[in-house]
Amino acid sequence: MNRYCLALDLVNDDALIAEYEAHHRAVWPEIRASIKDAGITHMEIYRFGNRLMMIMETTGGFSFAAKASSDAANEKVQQWEQLMWKYQQAIPGAKPGEKWVLMERIFEL
């Protein structure tokens, strides 16, 4: 098992943040399936203000590149991602068009 932490910012608007959270209380079944099919066994998203942190646990064979390729070919995932851009904004330091940014672990106990 591997664990990854990623960060993303939301548009700093209370109404939009509430909508974003509502979408995540009712994630489309196709999105859940695409996550599991990619080898992600557990996922959590936390929020502080407009900053999000995602924790993912994956199988040993998980690949970000394979997930991206699969997502690009999945019409429902593309619809979800387009919808989410209404609420999301790149975190400072992200590459153009990049959403979730992989965080570097700096401490472990």
C-alpha positions as CSV (number, residue, x, y, z in Angstrom):
1,M,0.0,0.0,0.0
2,N,1.1,3.5,-0.8
3,R,-0.2,6.8,0.7
4,Y,-0.3,10.1,-1.1
5,C,-1.3,13.6,0.1
6,L,-2.4,16.2,-2.4
7,A,-3.5,19.8,-2.0
8,L,-5.8,22.1,-3.9
9,D,-7.6,25.4,-3.3
10,L,-11.2,26.2,-3.7
11,V,-12.5,29.5,-5.0
12,N,-12.8,31.5,-1.8
13,D,-16.6,31.9,-1.8
14,D,-18.8,30.4,1.0
15,A,-21.7,29.6,-1.3
16,L,-19.4,27.8,-3.8
17,I,-17.6,25.9,-1.1
18,A,-21.0,24.7,0.3
19,E,-22.0,23.5,-3.2
20,Y,-18.6,21.7,-3.6
21,E,-19.1,19.9,-0.3
22,A,-22.7,19.0,-1.3
23,H,-21.3,17.4,-4.5
24,H,-18.9,15.4,-2.5
25,R,-21.6,14.1,-0.2
26,A,-23.2,12.7,-3.3
27,V,-20.3,11.7,-5.6
28,W,-21.5,10.1,-8.8
29,P,-21.3,6.3,-8.8
30,E,-19.2,6.4,-12.0
31,I,-16.6,8.6,-10.2
32,R,-16.5,6.3,-7.2
33,A,-16.0,3.4,-9.7
34,S,-13.2,5.1,-11.5
35,I,-11.4,5.8,-8.3
36,K,-11.6,2.2,-7.1
37,D,-10.7,0.8,-10.6
38,A,-7.5,2.9,-10.6
39,G,-6.3,1.1,-7.5
40,I,-7.2,3.7,-4.9
41,T,-8.4,1.8,-1.9
42,H,-9.1,4.7,0.5
43,M,-9.6,8.4,0.0
44,E,-10.3,11.3,2.3
45,I,-10.6,15.0,1.7
46,Y,-10.2,17.6,4.4
47,R,-10.8,21.3,4.2
48,F,-9.6,24.4,6.1
49,G,-11.0,27.6,4.7
50,N,-10.6,27.2,1.0
51,R,-7.6,24.8,1.2
52,L,-8.2,21.1,0.6
53,M,-6.0,18.2,1.5
54,M,-6.6,14.7,0.0
55,I,-5.2,11.6,1.4
56,M,-5.2,8.5,-0.9
57,E,-4.2,5.0,-0.1
58,T,-3.5,2.8,-3.1
59,T,-2.5,-0.6,-4.2
60,G,1.2,-1.2,-5.1
61,G,0.4,-1.1,-8.8
62,F,-1.3,2.4,-8.7
63,S,0.0,4.9,-11.2
64,F,-0.9,8.6,-11.5
65,A,-0.2,8.4,-15.3
66,A,-2.5,5.4,-15.7
67,K,-5.2,7.1,-13.7
68,A,-4.9,10.3,-15.8
69,S,-5.0,8.2,-19.0
70,S,-8.1,6.3,-17.8
71,D,-9.8,9.5,-16.7
72,A,-9.1,11.2,-20.0
73,A,-11.0,8.4,-21.8
74,N,-13.9,8.4,-19.4
75,E,-16.7,10.8,-20.4
76,K,-18.3,10.8,-16.9
77,V,-15.0,11.6,-15.2
78,Q,-14.5,14.4,-17.7
79,Q,-18.0,15.8,-17.0
80,W,-17.2,15.7,-13.2
81,E,-13.8,17.4,-13.6
82,Q,-15.4,20.1,-15.7
83,L,-18.0,20.7,-13.1
84,M,-15.4,20.7,-10.3
85,W,-13.4,23.5,-12.0
86,K,-16.3,25.9,-11.1
87,Y,-15.2,25.5,-7.5
88,Q,-11.5,24.8,-7.7
89,Q,-8.5,27.0,-8.4
90,A,-4.9,26.1,-8.7
91,I,-2.9,26.2,-5.5
92,P,0.1,28.6,-5.6
93,G,3.0,26.9,-7.3
94,A,0.8,24.6,-9.4
95,K,1.6,24.1,-13.1
96,P,-0.9,25.6,-15.6
97,G,-4.0,23.4,-15.7
98,E,-2.9,21.3,-12.7
99,K,-5.5,20.7,-10.1
100,W,-4.4,18.5,-7.2
101,V,-0.7,18.9,-6.4
102,L,1.2,16.1,-4.8
103,M,2.6,17.1,-1.4
104,E,6.0,16.1,-0.1
105,R,6.2,14.2,3.2
106,I,8.6,15.9,5.5
107,F,8.0,14.0,8.7
108,E,6.9,10.6,9.8
109,L,6.6,9.1,13.3
